[in-house]
Amino acid sequence: MKLFHMRDACSFADLIVVEWAGADPGVTTLDLKSLNSPEYLAIDPGGTVPLLVDGTFVVSENIETLGYLAETFPARSSSATARGVLAPR
Ligand SMILES: N[C@@H](CCC(=O)N[C@@H](CS)C(=O)NCC(=O)O)C(=O)O
C-alpha cells in the first residue's frame, strides 16, 4: 500500500488515521511541483492528494481513502462499522 499526501492539505486526515492505526502504508510526501509531475499524473490524472494505492486498487477521494484505511486497519479504527459496532450498510 502507498499513501501520497501533501503537507498542510486535507490528506493530513489520512496521516492521522495511519498513525492511530500504527500502520505503515508507505507514505510519500508531495509538494505542488511533484503533484503536477508526469510521474504522479500518470497515477492520478486529477493531480490531487490524498491518493491511496493498494495493488491495483487506486483511490483518490478523501472520503474513500479514509473509509478504506478504516476497513483495512479496523482494530484502532474510528469507524464504528469497521469495529463491528454498526452493521455495514
Ligand atoms: N477529490 C479529492 C480532491 C482533494 C483535493 O482537492 N486536494 C487538494 C488538497 S486539500 C489538492 O490536492 N490540491 C492540489 C491542487 O489542486 O493543485 C478529494 O475530495 O479528496
The ligand as an ORCA input file, in Angstrom:
! r2SCAN-3c Opt
* xyz 0 1
  N     -11.276     14.798     -4.966
  C     -10.339     14.995     -3.950
  C      -9.820     16.402     -4.044
  C      -8.842     16.637     -2.952
  C      -8.160     17.971     -3.117
  O      -8.704     18.941     -3.668
  N      -6.956     18.017     -2.566
  C      -6.205     19.231     -2.577
  C      -5.503     19.390     -1.244
  S      -6.644     19.536      0.131
  C      -5.174     19.185     -3.647
  O      -4.619     18.144     -3.925
  N      -4.874     20.333     -4.225
  C      -3.816     20.444     -5.179
  C      -4.245     21.181     -6.405
  O      -5.455     21.339     -6.594
  O      -3.369     21.542     -7.164
  C     -10.955     14.677     -2.607
  O     -12.082     15.118     -2.327
  O     -10.328     14.004     -1.838
*
